């Protein structure tokens, strides 16, 4: 997993729960990196699991709820770091339908070694998109937060239905439609 995901995560924890909580979750994890990350470095996904699990215990909030909050937060990190990508799209649905064939393809070039999910678009029209998330990491709630924020970024309100195709969240169908 790329360092930008870790640095963004620790920033979110600091902003939301304070520096003391950042220290707590790092101290309670067994991290090869010692909790020191650079944006383009690559680190074990297990480190993220430990950090988010320890955070969940510390703040008494389910891991999946924290991953959603983190997705919402990470969207702004992506916009700040890669404004050029967002300028290419004028609608949230066109952005979402381009993740697989354009955005994450580009991401692979700028972040060698990135472990990315796949998004298969099953249906797309002016007002809705249905796509299937697949990843062994099961970060579908993180994807959900990113998606919700994509609509907000383009000043659209949308309802996103989440349907697990695998119980462990490694395959999940999202149906997102504008509220009108
Ligand atoms: C400009 C837009 C975007 C950029 C630059 C970007 C970049 C990245 C990067 C660097 C990672 C980390 C890869 C790793 O840790 O090895 C990642 C992972 C991920 N991205 Fe994107 N991304 C973008 C948009 C989106 C959007 C809109 C979604 C919404 C669904 C999304 C869904 C995900 C998910 C769910 C992961 C976690 C990996 C997994 O689930 O296996 N990305 N992305």
py3Dmol code that shows the C-alpha trace and the ligand (Angstrom):
import py3Dmol

protein = """\
ATOM      1  CA  UNK A   1       0.000   0.000   0.000  1.00  0.00           C
ATOM      2  CA  UNK A   2       1.328   3.422  -0.945  1.00  0.00           C
ATOM      3  CA  UNK A   3       2.602   5.834   1.680  1.00  0.00           C
ATOM      4  CA  UNK A   4       0.119   8.537   0.646  1.00  0.00           C
ATOM      5  CA  UNK A   5      -2.670   6.326   2.019  1.00  0.00           C
ATOM      6  CA  UNK A   6      -0.851   6.071   5.367  1.00  0.00           C
ATOM      7  CA  UNK A   7       0.121   9.745   5.623  1.00  0.00           C
ATOM      8  CA  UNK A   8      -3.455  10.748   4.729  1.00  0.00           C
ATOM      9  CA  UNK A   9      -4.805   8.313   7.311  1.00  0.00           C
ATOM     10  CA  UNK A  10      -2.585   9.598  10.121  1.00  0.00           C
ATOM     11  CA  UNK A  11      -3.507  13.188   9.170  1.00  0.00           C
ATOM     12  CA  UNK A  12      -7.192  12.302   9.375  1.00  0.00           C
ATOM     13  CA  UNK A  13      -6.642  10.695  12.806  1.00  0.00           C
ATOM     14  CA  UNK A  14      -4.769  13.764  14.035  1.00  0.00           C
ATOM     15  CA  UNK A  15      -7.403  16.219  12.741  1.00  0.00           C
ATOM     16  CA  UNK A  16     -10.337  14.195  14.048  1.00  0.00           C
ATOM     17  CA  UNK A  17      -9.067  12.578  17.252  1.00  0.00           C
ATOM     18  CA  UNK A  18      -5.850  14.444  18.107  1.00  0.00           C
ATOM     19  CA  UNK A  19      -2.116  13.764  18.102  1.00  0.00           C
ATOM     20  CA  UNK A  20      -2.338  11.692  21.277  1.00  0.00           C
ATOM     21  CA  UNK A  21      -4.521   9.166  19.414  1.00  0.00           C
ATOM     22  CA  UNK A  22      -1.991   9.035  16.556  1.00  0.00           C
ATOM     23  CA  UNK A  23       0.744   8.202  19.074  1.00  0.00           C
ATOM     24  CA  UNK A  24      -1.473   5.637  20.781  1.00  0.00           C
ATOM     25  CA  UNK A  25      -2.316   3.673  17.636  1.00  0.00           C
ATOM     26  CA  UNK A  26       1.304   3.709  16.397  1.00  0.00           C
ATOM     27  CA  UNK A  27       2.586   2.529  19.792  1.00  0.00           C
ATOM     28  CA  UNK A  28       0.031  -0.275  19.922  1.00  0.00           C
ATOM     29  CA  UNK A  29       0.899  -1.550  16.439  1.00  0.00           C
ATOM     30  CA  UNK A  30       3.847  -3.657  15.429  1.00  0.00           C
ATOM     31  CA  UNK A  31       5.079  -1.648  12.441  1.00  0.00           C
ATOM     32  CA  UNK A  32       8.087  -2.459  10.323  1.00  0.00           C
ATOM     33  CA  UNK A  33       8.011   1.167   9.151  1.00  0.00           C
ATOM     34  CA  UNK A  34       7.878   2.422  12.764  1.00  0.00           C
ATOM     35  CA  UNK A  35       4.988   4.600  11.627  1.00  0.00           C
ATOM     36  CA  UNK A  36       7.181   6.717   9.324  1.00  0.00           C
ATOM     37  CA  UNK A  37       5.786   6.963   5.786  1.00  0.00           C
ATOM     38  CA  UNK A  38       6.641   8.856   2.608  1.00  0.00           C
ATOM     39  CA  UNK A  39       3.954   9.410  -0.037  1.00  0.00           C
ATOM     40  CA  UNK A  40       5.584   7.356  -2.797  1.00  0.00           C
ATOM     41  CA  UNK A  41       6.992   4.589  -0.560  1.00  0.00           C
ATOM     42  CA  UNK A  42       5.285   1.177  -0.462  1.00  0.00           C
ATOM     43  CA  UNK A  43       4.330  -0.461   2.838  1.00  0.00           C
ATOM     44  CA  UNK A  44       2.637  -3.603   4.021  1.00  0.00           C
ATOM     45  CA  UNK A  45      -1.169  -3.429   3.934  1.00  0.00           C
ATOM     46  CA  UNK A  46      -1.086  -5.247   7.309  1.00  0.00           C
ATOM     47  CA  UNK A  47       0.229  -2.003   8.835  1.00  0.00           C
ATOM     48  CA  UNK A  48      -2.953  -0.195   7.766  1.00  0.00           C
ATOM     49  CA  UNK A  49      -5.066  -3.000   9.214  1.00  0.00           C
ATOM     50  CA  UNK A  50      -3.294  -2.723  12.539  1.00  0.00           C
ATOM     51  CA  UNK A  51      -3.596   1.066  12.636  1.00  0.00           C
ATOM     52  CA  UNK A  52      -7.290   1.104  11.779  1.00  0.00           C
ATOM     53  CA  UNK A  53      -8.069  -1.779  14.175  1.00  0.00           C
ATOM     54  CA  UNK A  54      -6.274  -0.020  17.019  1.00  0.00           C
ATOM     55  CA  UNK A  55      -8.083   3.205  16.177  1.00  0.00           C
ATOM     56  CA  UNK A  56     -11.388   1.346  16.209  1.00  0.00           C
ATOM     57  CA  UNK A  57     -10.680   0.060  19.728  1.00  0.00           C
ATOM     58  CA  UNK A  58      -9.434   3.399  20.979  1.00  0.00           C
ATOM     59  CA  UNK A  59     -12.368   5.490  19.716  1.00  0.00           C
ATOM     60  CA  UNK A  60     -14.963   2.732  20.033  1.00  0.00           C
ATOM     61  CA  UNK A  61     -16.103   2.945  16.403  1.00  0.00           C
ATOM     62  CA  UNK A  62     -16.380   0.050  13.924  1.00  0.00           C
ATOM     63  CA  UNK A  63     -13.479  -0.291  11.460  1.00  0.00           C
ATOM     64  CA  UNK A  64     -15.808   0.036   8.484  1.00  0.00           C
ATOM     65  CA  UNK A  65     -17.254   3.336   9.733  1.00  0.00           C
ATOM     66  CA  UNK A  66     -13.717   4.669  10.143  1.00  0.00           C
ATOM     67  CA  UNK A  67     -12.839   3.554   6.603  1.00  0.00           C
ATOM     68  CA  UNK A  68     -15.832   5.483   5.260  1.00  0.00           C
ATOM     69  CA  UNK A  69     -14.788   8.621   7.155  1.00  0.00           C
ATOM     70  CA  UNK A  70     -11.279   8.121   5.846  1.00  0.00           C
ATOM     71  CA  UNK A  71     -12.546   7.817   2.232  1.00  0.00           C
ATOM     72  CA  UNK A  72     -14.366  11.145   2.604  1.00  0.00           C
ATOM     73  CA  UNK A  73     -11.179  12.703   4.002  1.00  0.00           C
ATOM     74  CA  UNK A  74      -8.815  11.124   1.462  1.00  0.00           C
ATOM     75  CA  UNK A  75     -10.786  12.573  -1.440  1.00  0.00           C
ATOM     76  CA  UNK A  76      -9.549  16.054  -0.469  1.00  0.00           C
ATOM     77  CA  UNK A  77      -5.989  14.712  -0.235  1.00  0.00           C
ATOM     78  CA  UNK A  78      -6.317  13.410  -3.805  1.00  0.00           C
ATOM     79  CA  UNK A  79      -7.736  16.721  -5.062  1.00  0.00           C
ATOM     80  CA  UNK A  80      -4.884  18.625  -3.391  1.00  0.00           C
ATOM     81  CA  UNK A  81      -2.190  16.320  -4.736  1.00  0.00           C
ATOM     82  CA  UNK A  82      -3.618  15.700  -8.220  1.00  0.00           C
ATOM     83  CA  UNK A  83      -5.780  18.680  -9.260  1.00  0.00           C
ATOM     84  CA  UNK A  84      -5.013  17.994 -12.951  1.00  0.00           C
ATOM     85  CA  UNK A  85      -6.918  14.691 -12.829  1.00  0.00           C
ATOM     86  CA  UNK A  86     -10.086  16.288 -11.449  1.00  0.00           C
ATOM     87  CA  UNK A  87      -9.994  19.124 -14.011  1.00  0.00           C
ATOM     88  CA  UNK A  88     -10.444  16.546 -16.763  1.00  0.00           C
ATOM     89  CA  UNK A  89     -13.959  15.649 -15.601  1.00  0.00           C
ATOM     90  CA  UNK A  90     -17.020  17.860 -15.424  1.00  0.00           C
ATOM     91  CA  UNK A  91     -19.454  15.316 -13.950  1.00  0.00           C
ATOM     92  CA  UNK A  92     -19.147  12.862 -11.070  1.00  0.00           C
ATOM     93  CA  UNK A  93     -20.505   9.960 -13.123  1.00  0.00           C
ATOM     94  CA  UNK A  94     -17.909  10.424 -15.853  1.00  0.00           C
ATOM     95  CA  UNK A  95     -15.177  10.551 -13.213  1.00  0.00           C
ATOM     96  CA  UNK A  96     -16.389   7.382 -11.501  1.00  0.00           C
ATOM     97  CA  UNK A  97     -16.724   5.488 -14.767  1.00  0.00           C
ATOM     98  CA  UNK A  98     -13.133   6.462 -15.662  1.00  0.00           C
ATOM     99  CA  UNK A  99     -11.421   5.182 -12.512  1.00  0.00           C
ATOM    100  CA  UNK A 100     -10.675   1.775 -13.954  1.00  0.00           C
ATOM    101  CA  UNK A 101      -9.539   2.699 -17.478  1.00  0.00           C
ATOM    102  CA  UNK A 102      -8.007   6.120 -16.901  1.00  0.00           C
ATOM    103  CA  UNK A 103      -7.499   7.348 -13.360  1.00  0.00           C
ATOM    104  CA  UNK A 104      -6.043   4.261 -11.742  1.00  0.00           C
ATOM    105  CA  UNK A 105      -4.081   3.484 -14.931  1.00  0.00           C
ATOM    106  CA  UNK A 106      -2.404   6.877 -14.511  1.00  0.00           C
ATOM    107  CA  UNK A 107      -2.009   6.211 -10.770  1.00  0.00           C
ATOM    108  CA  UNK A 108       0.009   3.083 -11.566  1.00  0.00           C
ATOM    109  CA  UNK A 109       2.484   5.257 -13.479  1.00  0.00           C
ATOM    110  CA  UNK A 110       2.913   7.891 -10.787  1.00  0.00           C
ATOM    111  CA  UNK A 111       2.821   5.424  -7.886  1.00  0.00           C
ATOM    112  CA  UNK A 112       4.710   2.329  -9.025  1.00  0.00           C
ATOM    113  CA  UNK A 113       3.711  -0.697  -6.968  1.00  0.00           C
ATOM    114  CA  UNK A 114       0.223   0.639  -6.144  1.00  0.00           C
ATOM    115  CA  UNK A 115      -2.256  -2.090  -5.209  1.00  0.00           C
ATOM    116  CA  UNK A 116      -5.500  -0.969  -6.742  1.00  0.00           C
ATOM    117  CA  UNK A 117      -9.032  -2.304  -6.740  1.00  0.00           C
ATOM    118  CA  UNK A 118     -10.952  -2.957  -9.956  1.00  0.00           C
ATOM    119  CA  UNK A 119     -14.224  -1.239 -10.807  1.00  0.00           C
ATOM    120  CA  UNK A 120     -16.455  -2.854 -13.393  1.00  0.00           C
ATOM    121  CA  UNK A 121     -19.153  -0.523 -14.694  1.00  0.00           C
ATOM    122  CA  UNK A 122     -22.364  -2.519 -15.224  1.00  0.00           C
ATOM    123  CA  UNK A 123     -24.594   0.390 -16.183  1.00  0.00           C
ATOM    124  CA  UNK A 124     -24.200   4.120 -16.713  1.00  0.00           C
ATOM    125  CA  UNK A 125     -26.639   6.854 -17.779  1.00  0.00           C
ATOM    126  CA  UNK A 126     -27.047  10.632 -17.172  1.00  0.00           C
ATOM    127  CA  UNK A 127     -28.268  10.176 -13.636  1.00  0.00           C
ATOM    128  CA  UNK A 128     -26.865   6.952 -12.306  1.00  0.00           C
ATOM    129  CA  UNK A 129     -24.002   4.518 -12.352  1.00  0.00           C
ATOM    130  CA  UNK A 130     -23.777   0.901 -11.197  1.00  0.00           C
ATOM    131  CA  UNK A 131     -20.313  -0.471 -10.587  1.00  0.00           C
ATOM    132  CA  UNK A 132     -18.723  -3.484  -8.927  1.00  0.00           C
ATOM    133  CA  UNK A 133     -15.722  -2.997  -6.639  1.00  0.00           C
ATOM    134  CA  UNK A 134     -13.333  -5.947  -6.385  1.00  0.00           C
ATOM    135  CA  UNK A 135     -10.244  -6.040  -4.158  1.00  0.00           C
ATOM    136  CA  UNK A 136      -8.673  -8.593  -1.844  1.00  0.00           C
ATOM    137  CA  UNK A 137      -8.285  -5.739   0.652  1.00  0.00           C
ATOM    138  CA  UNK A 138     -12.039  -5.298   1.056  1.00  0.00           C
ATOM    139  CA  UNK A 139     -11.876  -1.535   1.466  1.00  0.00           C
ATOM    140  CA  UNK A 140     -15.366  -1.012   0.054  1.00  0.00           C
ATOM    141  CA  UNK A 141     -16.374   1.454   2.741  1.00  0.00           C
ATOM    142  CA  UNK A 142     -13.314   3.534   1.844  1.00  0.00           C
ATOM    143  CA  UNK A 143     -14.520   3.414  -1.783  1.00  0.00           C
ATOM    144  CA  UNK A 144     -18.006   4.420  -0.602  1.00  0.00           C
ATOM    145  CA  UNK A 145     -16.614   7.526   1.143  1.00  0.00           C
ATOM    146  CA  UNK A 146     -14.588   8.483  -1.949  1.00  0.00           C
ATOM    147  CA  UNK A 147     -17.663   8.070  -4.149  1.00  0.00           C
ATOM    148  CA  UNK A 148     -19.941  10.093  -1.890  1.00  0.00           C
ATOM    149  CA  UNK A 149     -17.381  12.888  -1.892  1.00  0.00           C
ATOM    150  CA  UNK A 150     -17.028  12.735  -5.688  1.00  0.00           C
ATOM    151  CA  UNK A 151     -20.684  13.763  -6.002  1.00  0.00           C
ATOM    152  CA  UNK A 152     -20.231  16.516  -3.420  1.00  0.00           C
ATOM    153  CA  UNK A 153     -17.171  17.847  -5.256  1.00  0.00           C
ATOM    154  CA  UNK A 154     -19.321  18.405  -8.358  1.00  0.00           C
ATOM    155  CA  UNK A 155     -22.121  19.876  -6.198  1.00  0.00           C
ATOM    156  CA  UNK A 156     -24.517  17.007  -6.834  1.00  0.00           C
ATOM    157  CA  UNK A 157     -26.448  15.087  -4.242  1.00  0.00           C
ATOM    158  CA  UNK A 158     -26.620  11.354  -4.710  1.00  0.00           C
ATOM    159  CA  UNK A 159     -27.834   8.273  -2.941  1.00  0.00           C
ATOM    160  CA  UNK A 160     -25.427   5.359  -3.000  1.00  0.00           C
ATOM    161  CA  UNK A 161     -26.772   1.856  -2.448  1.00  0.00           C
ATOM    162  CA  UNK A 162     -24.201  -0.679  -1.269  1.00  0.00           C
ATOM    163  CA  UNK A 163     -24.785  -4.365  -1.938  1.00  0.00           C
ATOM    164  CA  UNK A 164     -22.192  -6.889  -0.781  1.00  0.00           C
ATOM    165  CA  UNK A 165     -21.575  -9.646  -3.320  1.00  0.00           C
ATOM    166  CA  UNK A 166     -19.090 -11.330  -0.983  1.00  0.00           C
ATOM    167  CA  UNK A 167     -19.650 -11.294   2.765  1.00  0.00           C
ATOM    168  CA  UNK A 168     -16.075 -10.133   3.479  1.00  0.00           C
ATOM    169  CA  UNK A 169     -16.508  -7.047   1.290  1.00  0.00           C
ATOM    170  CA  UNK A 170     -14.035  -8.094  -1.393  1.00  0.00           C
ATOM    171  CA  UNK A 171     -16.760  -7.734  -4.082  1.00  0.00           C
ATOM    172  CA  UNK A 172     -19.384  -5.063  -3.658  1.00  0.00           C
ATOM    173  CA  UNK A 173     -21.952  -3.524  -5.990  1.00  0.00           C
ATOM    174  CA  UNK A 174     -22.548   0.232  -5.774  1.00  0.00           C
ATOM    175  CA  UNK A 175     -25.608   1.858  -7.319  1.00  0.00           C
ATOM    176  CA  UNK A 176     -25.278   5.631  -7.231  1.00  0.00           C
ATOM    177  CA  UNK A 177     -28.091   7.911  -8.436  1.00  0.00           C
ATOM    178  CA  UNK A 178     -28.695  11.642  -8.317  1.00  0.00           C
ATOM    179  CA  UNK A 179     -31.359  12.795  -5.844  1.00  0.00           C
ATOM    180  CA  UNK A 180     -33.922  14.692  -7.894  1.00  0.00           C
TER     181      UNK A 180
END
"""
ligand_1 = """\
43
LIG
C -7.732 11.444 -8.998
C -8.332 10.475 -8.475
C -7.666 9.301 -7.791
C -6.361 9.032 -7.521
C -5.134 9.894 -7.834
C -6.319 7.751 -6.834
C -5.184 7.175 -6.325
C -5.128 6.061 -5.541
C -3.956 5.582 -4.845
C -2.559 6.213 -4.876
C -4.315 4.487 -4.141
C -3.421 3.644 -3.226
C -2.858 2.434 -3.880
C -2.010 1.656 -2.894
O -2.146 1.846 -1.710
O -1.159 0.846 -3.288
C -5.730 4.266 -4.413
C -6.461 3.235 -3.879
C -7.816 3.171 -3.966
N -8.644 3.923 -4.777
Fe -8.104 5.463 -5.934
N -7.577 7.247 -6.729
C -8.430 8.181 -7.284
C -9.782 8.116 -7.358
C -10.525 7.143 -6.783
C -11.958 7.208 -6.665
C -12.878 8.343 -7.147
C -12.336 6.069 -6.047
C -13.759 5.776 -5.748
C -14.354 4.737 -5.734
C -11.128 5.283 -5.758
C -11.063 4.072 -5.091
C -9.941 3.542 -4.522
C -9.942 2.488 -3.515
C -11.167 1.815 -2.939
C -8.605 2.244 -3.178
C -8.044 1.279 -2.095
C -7.381 0.055 -2.641
C -8.272 -1.162 -2.606
O -9.476 -1.051 -2.274
O -7.786 -2.259 -2.936
N -10.044 5.978 -6.237
N -6.189 5.229 -5.274
"""
view = py3Dmol.view(width=600, height=400)
view.addModel(protein, "pdb")
view.setStyle({"model": 0}, {"cartoon": {"style": "trace"}})
view.addModel(ligand_1, "xyz")
view.setStyle({"model": 1}, {"stick": {}})
view.zoomTo()
view.show()
